[in-house]
Amino acid sequence: MCGRFTLRTPASQLVQQFLLDVDSQLTPRFNIAPTQRVAAVRQQDGARQLVGLRWGMIPSWAKDASVGSRMINARGETVASKPSFRSAFKRRRCLVLADGYYEWKKEGSQKQPYFIRLRDDQPFAFAGLWEAWQDPMAEKGDPPWETCTIITTDANELSASIHDRMPVILDAADHELWLDPDLQEAAPLQPLLRPYPSGEMTADPVSTHVNKPAHDDPRCVEIQRTLFD
């Protein structure tokens, strides 16, 4: 699964790397948690847009927002057919921007957090879906909530010893295909939902400071020795 991640990369680099046509101000994040806003890229009207989405997808038919906290992830094996996600998989795919994520491994009686990222520490994109939900209790004219989920797959060799699932990290060459709003068939998209190559990633133990979502500072990514080193 993916329940916490980081986006420390300067906005100027993200704009260049993800081919955005507008600049943006982004605060470095060290502990992004469910229900918080995430930076995402989607394609509309022929251009890529950098938008803020609430993490935890709320289907358009949901009666209240609480369902979103249970839909932070979507399994890649069933995302194209599961009623909660299949419409978004066809029409509302996005890139969720990140430069690392956390998983917890049970070591003895404790759970040790690990910070997982690319070896070159460059930003990347999770495969995401987004949805617009109108709160039935909202005032007339209030805009809908725009929410998202991150797709997961089987863990690669590196992360399998920590957790049996990992978020889908899309290869940069596949971004255009993933964002294509005219592509609604699952067949060309399903092969993209694969584990990222282990050799291009690294995982390090970090402080339990990251355990609290309120902690959003550089201490979260400080590498530490585990009890079993």
Contacts in CASP RR format, 6 or more apart in sequence:
PFRMAT RR
TARGET T0000
AUTHOR 0000-0000-0000
METHOD contacts of the structure
MODEL  1
MCGRFTLRTPASQLVQQFLLDVDSQLTPRFNIAPTQRVAAVRQQDGARQL
VGLRWGMIPSWAKDASVGSRMINARGETVASKPSFRSAFKRRRCLVLADG
YYEWKKEGSQKQPYFIRLRDDQPFAFAGLWEAWQDPMAEKGDPPWETCTI
ITTDANELSASIHDRMPVILDAADHELWLDPDLQEAAPLQPLLRPYPSGE
MTADPVSTHVNKPAHDDPRCVEIQRTLFD
1 72 0 8 1.000
1 73 0 8 1.000
1 103 0 8 1.000
1 152 0 8 1.000
1 163 0 8 1.000
1 165 0 8 1.000
1 167 0 8 1.000
2 72 0 8 1.000
2 73 0 8 1.000
2 101 0 8 1.000
2 126 0 8 1.000
2 150 0 8 1.000
2 152 0 8 1.000
2 166 0 8 1.000
2 167 0 8 1.000
3 33 0 8 1.000
3 34 0 8 1.000
3 72 0 8 1.000
3 73 0 8 1.000
3 101 0 8 1.000
3 102 0 8 1.000
4 31 0 8 1.000
4 32 0 8 1.000
4 33 0 8 1.000
4 101 0 8 1.000
4 102 0 8 1.000
4 210 0 8 1.000
4 213 0 8 1.000
5 32 0 8 1.000
5 98 0 8 1.000
5 100 0 8 1.000
5 101 0 8 1.000
5 102 0 8 1.000
5 126 0 8 1.000
5 167 0 8 1.000
6 29 0 8 1.000
6 30 0 8 1.000
6 31 0 8 1.000
6 32 0 8 1.000
6 98 0 8 1.000
6 99 0 8 1.000
6 100 0 8 1.000
6 101 0 8 1.000
6 102 0 8 1.000
6 115 0 8 1.000
6 117 0 8 1.000
6 220 0 8 1.000
6 221 0 8 1.000
7 26 0 8 1.000
7 28 0 8 1.000
7 29 0 8 1.000
7 32 0 8 1.000
7 38 0 8 1.000
7 39 0 8 1.000
7 97 0 8 1.000
7 98 0 8 1.000
7 99 0 8 1.000
7 123 0 8 1.000
8 28 0 8 1.000
8 29 0 8 1.000
8 30 0 8 1.000
8 99 0 8 1.000
8 221 0 8 1.000
9 28 0 8 1.000
9 97 0 8 1.000
9 99 0 8 1.000
9 122 0 8 1.000
9 123 0 8 1.000
10 26 0 8 1.000
11 23 0 8 1.000
11 24 0 8 1.000
11 25 0 8 1.000
11 26 0 8 1.000
12 23 0 8 1.000
13 123 0 8 1.000
14 20 0 8 1.000
14 24 0 8 1.000
14 26 0 8 1.000
14 39 0 8 1.000
14 50 0 8 1.000
14 97 0 8 1.000
14 123 0 8 1.000
15 22 0 8 1.000
15 23 0 8 1.000
15 24 0 8 1.000
15 50 0 8 1.000
17 122 0 8 1.000
17 123 0 8 1.000
18 41 0 8 1.000
18 48 0 8 1.000
18 50 0 8 1.000
18 95 0 8 1.000
18 97 0 8 1.000
18 125 0 8 1.000
18 175 0 8 1.000
19 48 0 8 1.000
20 41 0 8 1.000
20 48 0 8 1.000
20 49 0 8 1.000
20 50 0 8 1.000
21 47 0 8 1.000
21 48 0 8 1.000
22 49 0 8 1.000
22 50 0 8 1.000
24 50 0 8 1.000
26 39 0 8 1.000
29 216 0 8 1.000
30 210 0 8 1.000
30 215 0 8 1.000
30 216 0 8 1.000
30 217 0 8 1.000
30 218 0 8 1.000
30 219 0 8 1.000
30 220 0 8 1.000
30 221 0 8 1.000
31 102 0 8 1.000
31 210 0 8 1.000
31 213 0 8 1.000
31 215 0 8 1.000
31 216 0 8 1.000
31 217 0 8 1.000
31 220 0 8 1.000
32 38 0 8 1.000
32 55 0 8 1.000
32 98 0 8 1.000
32 216 0 8 1.000
33 55 0 8 1.000
33 213 0 8 1.000
34 55 0 8 1.000
34 56 0 8 1.000
34 69 0 8 1.000
34 72 0 8 1.000
35 54 0 8 1.000
35 55 0 8 1.000
35 56 0 8 1.000
35 68 0 8 1.000
35 69 0 8 1.000
36 54 0 8 1.000
36 55 0 8 1.000
36 213 0 8 1.000
37 52 0 8 1.000
37 53 0 8 1.000
37 54 0 8 1.000
37 55 0 8 1.000
38 52 0 8 1.000
38 53 0 8 1.000
38 54 0 8 1.000
38 55 0 8 1.000
38 96 0 8 1.000
38 97 0 8 1.000
38 148 0 8 1.000
39 50 0 8 1.000
39 51 0 8 1.000
39 52 0 8 1.000
39 96 0 8 1.000
39 97 0 8 1.000
40 50 0 8 1.000
40 51 0 8 1.000
40 52 0 8 1.000
40 53 0 8 1.000
40 94 0 8 1.000
40 95 0 8 1.000
40 96 0 8 1.000
40 97 0 8 1.000
40 128 0 8 1.000
40 130 0 8 1.000
40 148 0 8 1.000
41 48 0 8 1.000
41 49 0 8 1.000
41 50 0 8 1.000
41 51 0 8 1.000
41 94 0 8 1.000
41 95 0 8 1.000
41 97 0 8 1.000
41 125 0 8 1.000
41 179 0 8 1.000
42 48 0 8 1.000
42 49 0 8 1.000
42 51 0 8 1.000
42 92 0 8 1.000
42 93 0 8 1.000
42 94 0 8 1.000
42 95 0 8 1.000
42 130 0 8 1.000
42 179 0 8 1.000
43 49 0 8 1.000
43 179 0 8 1.000
43 180 0 8 1.000
43 181 0 8 1.000
44 181 0 8 1.000
48 179 0 8 1.000
51 94 0 8 1.000
51 146 0 8 1.000
52 146 0 8 1.000
53 94 0 8 1.000
53 96 0 8 1.000
53 130 0 8 1.000
53 146 0 8 1.000
53 147 0 8 1.000
53 148 0 8 1.000
54 145 0 8 1.000
54 146 0 8 1.000
54 147 0 8 1.000
54 148 0 8 1.000
55 72 0 8 1.000
55 147 0 8 1.000
55 148 0 8 1.000
55 149 0 8 1.000
55 150 0 8 1.000
56 68 0 8 1.000
56 69 0 8 1.000
56 71 0 8 1.000
56 72 0 8 1.000
56 147 0 8 1.000
56 148 0 8 1.000
56 149 0 8 1.000
57 68 0 8 1.000
57 71 0 8 1.000
57 72 0 8 1.000
57 74 0 8 1.000
57 84 0 8 1.000
57 85 0 8 1.000
57 88 0 8 1.000
57 129 0 8 1.000
57 130 0 8 1.000
57 131 0 8 1.000
57 147 0 8 1.000
57 148 0 8 1.000
57 149 0 8 1.000
58 65 0 8 1.000
58 67 0 8 1.000
58 68 0 8 1.000
58 71 0 8 1.000
58 131 0 8 1.000
58 133 0 8 1.000
58 145 0 8 1.000
58 147 0 8 1.000
59 67 0 8 1.000
59 71 0 8 1.000
59 83 0 8 1.000
59 84 0 8 1.000
59 131 0 8 1.000
59 133 0 8 1.000
60 87 0 8 1.000
60 131 0 8 1.000
60 132 0 8 1.000
60 133 0 8 1.000
60 134 0 8 1.000
62 68 0 8 1.000
62 133 0 8 1.000
63 136 0 8 1.000
64 136 0 8 1.000
65 133 0 8 1.000
65 135 0 8 1.000
65 145 0 8 1.000
68 147 0 8 1.000
71 84 0 8 1.000
71 149 0 8 1.000
72 149 0 8 1.000
72 150 0 8 1.000
73 149 0 8 1.000
73 150 0 8 1.000
73 151 0 8 1.000
73 152 0 8 1.000
73 165 0 8 1.000
73 167 0 8 1.000
74 82 0 8 1.000
74 84 0 8 1.000
74 85 0 8 1.000
74 128 0 8 1.000
74 129 0 8 1.000
74 149 0 8 1.000
74 150 0 8 1.000
74 151 0 8 1.000
74 152 0 8 1.000
75 82 0 8 1.000
75 151 0 8 1.000
75 152 0 8 1.000
75 153 0 8 1.000
76 151 0 8 1.000
76 152 0 8 1.000
76 153 0 8 1.000
76 168 0 8 1.000
76 193 0 8 1.000
77 153 0 8 1.000
77 193 0 8 1.000
78 85 0 8 1.000
79 85 0 8 1.000
79 86 0 8 1.000
79 89 0 8 1.000
79 129 0 8 1.000
79 151 0 8 1.000
79 193 0 8 1.000
80 86 0 8 1.000
80 89 0 8 1.000
80 186 0 8 1.000
80 189 0 8 1.000
80 190 0 8 1.000
85 129 0 8 1.000
85 149 0 8 1.000
87 131 0 8 1.000
88 129 0 8 1.000
88 130 0 8 1.000
88 131 0 8 1.000
88 149 0 8 1.000
89 129 0 8 1.000
89 186 0 8 1.000
89 189 0 8 1.000
90 184 0 8 1.000
91 181 0 8 1.000
91 184 0 8 1.000
92 129 0 8 1.000
92 130 0 8 1.000
92 131 0 8 1.000
93 127 0 8 1.000
93 128 0 8 1.000
93 129 0 8 1.000
93 130 0 8 1.000
93 178 0 8 1.000
93 179 0 8 1.000
93 189 0 8 1.000
94 128 0 8 1.000
94 129 0 8 1.000
94 130 0 8 1.000
94 148 0 8 1.000
94 179 0 8 1.000
95 125 0 8 1.000
95 126 0 8 1.000
95 127 0 8 1.000
95 128 0 8 1.000
95 170 0 8 1.000
95 175 0 8 1.000
95 178 0 8 1.000
95 179 0 8 1.000
96 125 0 8 1.000
96 126 0 8 1.000
96 127 0 8 1.000
96 128 0 8 1.000
96 148 0 8 1.000
96 150 0 8 1.000
97 123 0 8 1.000
97 124 0 8 1.000
97 125 0 8 1.000
97 126 0 8 1.000
98 123 0 8 1.000
98 124 0 8 1.000
98 125 0 8 1.000
98 126 0 8 1.000
99 117 0 8 1.000
99 118 0 8 1.000
99 121 0 8 1.000
99 122 0 8 1.000
99 123 0 8 1.000
99 124 0 8 1.000
100 115 0 8 1.000
100 116 0 8 1.000
100 117 0 8 1.000
100 118 0 8 1.000
100 124 0 8 1.000
101 115 0 8 1.000
101 116 0 8 1.000
101 117 0 8 1.000
101 167 0 8 1.000
102 113 0 8 1.000
102 114 0 8 1.000
102 115 0 8 1.000
102 116 0 8 1.000
102 206 0 8 1.000
102 210 0 8 1.000
102 220 0 8 1.000
103 113 0 8 1.000
103 114 0 8 1.000
103 116 0 8 1.000
103 159 0 8 1.000
103 162 0 8 1.000
103 163 0 8 1.000
103 166 0 8 1.000
103 203 0 8 1.000
104 111 0 8 1.000
104 112 0 8 1.000
104 113 0 8 1.000
104 114 0 8 1.000
104 162 0 8 1.000
104 163 0 8 1.000
105 111 0 8 1.000
105 112 0 8 1.000
105 114 0 8 1.000
105 161 0 8 1.000
105 162 0 8 1.000
105 163 0 8 1.000
106 112 0 8 1.000
107 226 0 8 1.000
107 227 0 8 1.000
107 228 0 8 1.000
108 227 0 8 1.000
110 227 0 8 1.000
112 205 0 8 1.000
112 208 0 8 1.000
112 226 0 8 1.000
112 227 0 8 1.000
113 205 0 8 1.000
113 206 0 8 1.000
113 207 0 8 1.000
113 208 0 8 1.000
113 210 0 8 1.000
113 211 0 8 1.000
114 162 0 8 1.000
114 203 0 8 1.000
114 204 0 8 1.000
114 205 0 8 1.000
114 206 0 8 1.000
115 203 0 8 1.000
115 204 0 8 1.000
115 205 0 8 1.000
115 206 0 8 1.000
115 210 0 8 1.000
115 220 0 8 1.000
115 221 0 8 1.000
115 223 0 8 1.000
116 158 0 8 1.000
116 159 0 8 1.000
116 162 0 8 1.000
116 166 0 8 1.000
116 201 0 8 1.000
116 202 0 8 1.000
116 203 0 8 1.000
117 201 0 8 1.000
117 202 0 8 1.000
118 124 0 8 1.000
118 200 0 8 1.000
118 201 0 8 1.000
118 202 0 8 1.000
119 199 0 8 1.000
119 200 0 8 1.000
119 201 0 8 1.000
119 202 0 8 1.000
124 169 0 8 1.000
124 170 0 8 1.000
124 172 0 8 1.000
125 169 0 8 1.000
125 170 0 8 1.000
125 172 0 8 1.000
125 175 0 8 1.000
126 150 0 8 1.000
126 151 0 8 1.000
126 167 0 8 1.000
126 168 0 8 1.000
126 169 0 8 1.000
126 170 0 8 1.000
127 150 0 8 1.000
127 151 0 8 1.000
127 167 0 8 1.000
127 168 0 8 1.000
127 169 0 8 1.000
127 170 0 8 1.000
127 178 0 8 1.000
127 192 0 8 1.000
127 193 0 8 1.000
128 148 0 8 1.000
128 149 0 8 1.000
128 150 0 8 1.000
128 151 0 8 1.000
128 168 0 8 1.000
129 148 0 8 1.000
129 149 0 8 1.000
129 151 0 8 1.000
130 146 0 8 1.000
130 147 0 8 1.000
130 148 0 8 1.000
131 146 0 8 1.000
131 147 0 8 1.000
131 148 0 8 1.000
132 144 0 8 1.000
132 145 0 8 1.000
132 146 0 8 1.000
133 144 0 8 1.000
133 145 0 8 1.000
133 147 0 8 1.000
134 144 0 8 1.000
134 145 0 8 1.000
135 142 0 8 1.000
135 144 0 8 1.000
135 145 0 8 1.000
150 167 0 8 1.000
150 168 0 8 1.000
151 167 0 8 1.000
151 168 0 8 1.000
151 193 0 8 1.000
152 165 0 8 1.000
152 166 0 8 1.000
152 167 0 8 1.000
152 168 0 8 1.000
153 165 0 8 1.000
153 166 0 8 1.000
153 167 0 8 1.000
153 168 0 8 1.000
153 193 0 8 1.000
153 194 0 8 1.000
153 195 0 8 1.000
154 164 0 8 1.000
154 165 0 8 1.000
154 166 0 8 1.000
154 195 0 8 1.000
155 162 0 8 1.000
155 163 0 8 1.000
155 164 0 8 1.000
155 165 0 8 1.000
155 166 0 8 1.000
155 195 0 8 1.000
156 166 0 8 1.000
156 195 0 8 1.000
156 196 0 8 1.000
156 197 0 8 1.000
156 198 0 8 1.000
156 201 0 8 1.000
157 198 0 8 1.000
158 198 0 8 1.000
158 199 0 8 1.000
158 201 0 8 1.000
158 202 0 8 1.000
158 203 0 8 1.000
159 166 0 8 1.000
159 198 0 8 1.000
159 201 0 8 1.000
159 203 0 8 1.000
162 203 0 8 1.000
166 195 0 8 1.000
166 196 0 8 1.000
168 192 0 8 1.000
168 193 0 8 1.000
168 194 0 8 1.000
168 196 0 8 1.000
169 196 0 8 1.000
170 178 0 8 1.000
170 192 0 8 1.000
171 192 0 8 1.000
171 196 0 8 1.000
174 192 0 8 1.000
177 183 0 8 1.000
177 188 0 8 1.000
177 189 0 8 1.000
177 192 0 8 1.000
178 189 0 8 1.000
178 192 0 8 1.000
183 189 0 8 1.000
204 223 0 8 1.000
205 223 0 8 1.000
205 224 0 8 1.000
205 225 0 8 1.000
205 226 0 8 1.000
205 229 0 8 1.000
206 220 0 8 1.000
206 221 0 8 1.000
206 222 0 8 1.000
206 223 0 8 1.000
206 224 0 8 1.000
207 219 0 8 1.000
207 220 0 8 1.000
207 222 0 8 1.000
207 224 0 8 1.000
209 215 0 8 1.000
209 219 0 8 1.000
209 220 0 8 1.000
209 222 0 8 1.000
210 220 0 8 1.000
210 221 0 8 1.000
END
